[in-house]
Structures are given as structure tokens and as C-alpha cells.
């Protein structure tokens, strides 16, 4: 045992020193570029970070992709979240071989159904932006699943999800402060507008509310974080996120319990004022004369989206038509997941979209609740949120599949190490779960 430790420590130290050296060198280069060529400074800085982390521990690169989904800043033609996810996907593909990856195949088939059924429209709509976005969606769906699986299987699920939740809590606090400062108007934090903030806080809130035993948060800290995220969503006035979070909470509450304690009944009563707030806000906006408020504007966009879809009902008019302008309509992305899919990839693509979500929901619902509940809640909540908001938005359309992949990865790791978690067979809020090592 002693000999083993003696050989490992120098190697670990050497990787750490090499990583720091690479970070310093590339950091100096990016600093120089910030003055000489500002457009290249951020990409080089990100490469420096990824390379340095890879030198220290290759398994940490996929972990970075989880909190990076919150970063909407642009790196040339892509967002930071896409840049990091692309790098993490390449690393994850190198690490996934021969280590229980077969368990991820059912989830991958669900994602592949959408990708395959949206491919034929590439022939009908042959322009560069369409092909690029189709490849982008492969990474956002299948790449995210693989990244999440590697994070879970390598034992980094707690680190990745805790980092996301803690940053989410920080964003929630900043949102509350900003709301107070601007007289409780809509909140914008840099590149994050109110709906982006809501999407991030939705995921963070459900992570800490589900708090599976392998996440390991103390219940009082988890509830405090959930409360802060909830108030943050209210402060941001993100009604879509509040709706999605409420549905996610219902799913978690109705699934078999796995904590060594009871969930307070008060959490259910907290959903009542949230529902009243959302309904009141929407009713008041629809009743107002302002045709440019968010609710009235959505109705206009729904009508225009249907007109675009009718131009090519079966295959759609292609990805990113709202940017290319080839349909005669531009300037808005349909604020509804199904309308967005219908307009871009038509009825055929919508069938694939339903197959992807329906299959994933079915798979996660059939998993041991200790693993599948958090993924199920986030996937369904995100789908519910995007009934009133954009779906294909950089990191927010990848984080749900990363979490789903993590569920499979943690399950594969526990199976390999002989750890099992047995939930109580009765679906109730107040039962306990026993942990059994075999």
C-alpha cells in the first residue's frame, strides 16, 4: 500500500505543476492578446483553462461543462457554454470507452431519434446556418448526455451539481439585490435577462430540492438554497421558470422518497402563492391595452410562427430562419418549444422531438428513484417552461441532458462498486429509504 502511494504522489504533483505552468504561459499569451487582438483573448483564455485542467485531472474537464452552461457570453460564433461543452464532449468520448457506457444507450437512442428525423430537411433547406445548427444540436443533446454520464461515472456528480447549485444561489441573491435597486422591475445581470436567470434558477432549485443521497447536502442547507432560488425567480419575474419549478417539485414530491428524513408539508403550500402570482400577472397583461407587453407579444409571435410553419408543414423551413430572413419573417425566435420545432424541422422533426422527450421521460421514470428522480424532474420542468419560452438556447438546452446523463453515470458507478440504494416501494412524501452496501 505504501509503495502504491509513493508512486502516485510524484505523478499527481507533476500533473499539478504542469497544469499550473500551462495555465501561466497561456494566461500570459491571452493577456497580451487582450491588448493586441481583443477578439482572440477570450478564446485563448478558455483554451488555457481547459488545457490546464486537463493536465491536472482530465476528468475535471466534463465537470466544467456543467456550470459553464450558465455563461452566455460569445466566443466568436458560439457561446462560452457551447465552447466548453464541445471540449468536454471530446474528452468524455475518450473516457467513456469500456466503462459501463452500454447503460447509457437507451438515453442516447432517445436523443438520436430526434437527430435522425431532423436530418432529411437538410436536403430541402440547403444553407450553411441550417447545417451548422443541426450539428450544434447533436452536441447539445447527445454530447451533453455523454458528458453527464462521464461526470457521474467518474464520481464527480456531487462536485458538478453542487457547483451549479451554489452559483445559482449566488445569481438568485444578485437578482434580489438588483430587483430592490431598480424598484422591482425586470432584472438583467449582464448577458442574463430575466428568463435566462429563471432557467438557471429552475435547475438549481430542483437540484437542491431533490437532493438525492449521492449529492449529500444537509437538508437545512438544501431547503435554504431552494428558498433563495425560488425568491430569485420571483424577483426576476420569470413566470415560465416558476411554472416549470412547480411541476418539478410535484414530480419530486410524488416519487418514492429516498431521504433519511421527512419533507415538510409547507413546501406544497408555498406553491399556491406562486400559482396565484403567475395567473394574476398573465391575466393583467392580457387585459391591458399594451400590445407590446410580454403576453400580448407572445400571441403575435405564435400567429407568425404558424404562418412560417405552413410554408413547409412536413419538413419545416430550416434552423435559424429568424436570423437568415429567408422566410420573410425575422427578429423573433418562437417562444414555444413545439412551434419552434414545427417551423424549423416540420411535423417529421416534431415526431422526433416527442420521441426524444417521451423516451427520456419514460426511461428516467423507470429508473431507481434514487437516481432517476432528479433527472426526470428537470427534463419535465424544462419542457414545461418552454411551453412559454425558447427551447434551443445555448446552455439551457444542454443542462437537462447533462443531468439525465449524470443519473445514468452515478447508477453505473454504484453498480460497479457494489452500492445500492433501496427506496420505499410506496410513493409518499414521508417514507424513508435504506442504504444497503452489497
Residue, then its C-alpha position, 0 to 999 in steps of 0.5 A: x500500500x505504501x509503495x502504491x502511494x509513493x508512486x502516485x504522489x510524484x505523478x499527481x504533483x507533476x500533473x499539478x505543476x504542469x497544469x499550473x505552468x500551462x495555465x501561466x504561459x497561456x494566461x500570459x499569451x491571452x493577456x497580451x492578446x487582450x491588448x493586441x487582438x481583443x477578439x482572440x483573448x477570450x478564446x485563448x483564455x478558455x483554451x488555457x483553462x481547459x488545457x490546464x485542467x486537463x493536465x491536472x485531472x482530465x476528468x475535471x474537464x466534463x465537470x466544467x461543462x456543467x456550470x459553464x452552461x450558465x455563461x452566455x457570453x460569445x466566443x466568436x460564433x458560439x457561446x462560452x457554454x457551447x465552447x466548453x461543452x464541445x471540449x468536454x464532449x471530446x474528452x468524455x468520448x475518450x473516457x467513456x470507452x469500456x466503462x459501463x457506457x452500454x447503460x447509457x444507450x437507451x438515453x442516447x437512442x432517445x436523443x438520436x431519434x430526434x437527430x435522425x428525423x431532423x436530418x432529411x430537411x437538410x436536403x430541402x433547406x440547403x444553407x450553411x446556418x441550417x447545417x451548422x445548427x443541426x450539428x450544434x444540436x447533436x452536441x447539445x443533446x447527445x454530447x451533453x448526455x455523454x458528458x453527464x454520464x462521464x461526470x457521474x461515472x467518474x464520481x464527480x456528480x456531487x462536485x458538478x451539481x453542487x457547483x451549479x447549485x451554489x452559483x445559482x444561489x449566488x445569481x438568485x441573491x444578485x437578482x434580489x439585490x438588483x430587483x430592490x435597486x431598480x424598484x422591482x422591475x425586470x432584472x438583467x445581470x449582464x448577458x442574463x435577462x430575466x428568463x435566462x436567470x429563471x432557467x438557471x434558477x429552475x435547475x438549481x432549485x430542483x437540484x437542491x430540492x431533490x437532493x438525492x443521497x449521492x449529492x449529500x447536502x444537509x437538508x437545512x442547507x438544501x431547503x435554504x438554497x431552494x428558498x433563495x432560488x425560488x425568491x430569485x425567480x420571483x424577483x426576476x419575474x420569470x413566470x415560465x421558470x416558476x411554472x416549470x419549478x412547480x411541476x418539478x417539485x410535484x414530480x419530486x414530491x410524488x416519487x418514492x422518497x429516498x431521504x433519511x428524513x421527512x419533507x415538510x408539508x409547507x413546501x406544497x403550500x408555498x406553491x399556491x402563492x406562486x400559482x396565484x402570482x403567475x395567473x394574476x400577472x398573465x391575466x393583467x397583461x392580457x387585459x391591458x391595452x399594451x400590445x407590446x407587453x410580454x403576453x400580448x407579444x407572445x400571441x403575435x409571435x405564435x400567429x407568425x410562427x404558424x404562418x412560417x410553419x405552413x410554408x413547409x408543414x412536413x419538413x419545416x423551413x430550416x434552423x435559424x430562419x429568424x436570423x437568415x430572413x429567408x422566410x420573410x419573417x425575422x427578429x423573433x425566435x418562437x417562444x414555444x418549444x413545439x412551434x419552434x420545432x414545427x417551423x424549423x424541422x416540420x411535423x417529421x422533426x416534431x415526431x422526433x422531438x416527442x420521441x426524444x422527450x417521451x423516451x427520456x421521460x419514460x426511461x428516467x421514470x423507470x429508473x431507481x428513484x434514487x437516481x432517476x428522480x432528479x433527472x426526470x424532474x428537470x427534463x419535465x420542468x424544462x419542457x414545461x417552461x418552454x411551453x412559454x419560452x425558447x427551447x434551443x438556447x445555448x446552455x439551457x438546452x444542454x443542462x437537462x441532458x447533462x443531468x439525465x446523463x449524470x443519473x445514468x453515470x452515478x447508477x453505473x458507478x454504484x453498480x460497479x462498486x457494489x452500492x445500492x440504494x433501496x427506496x420505499x416501494x410506496x410513493x409518499x412524501x414521508x417514507x424513508x429509504x435504506x442504504x444497503x452496501x452489497 
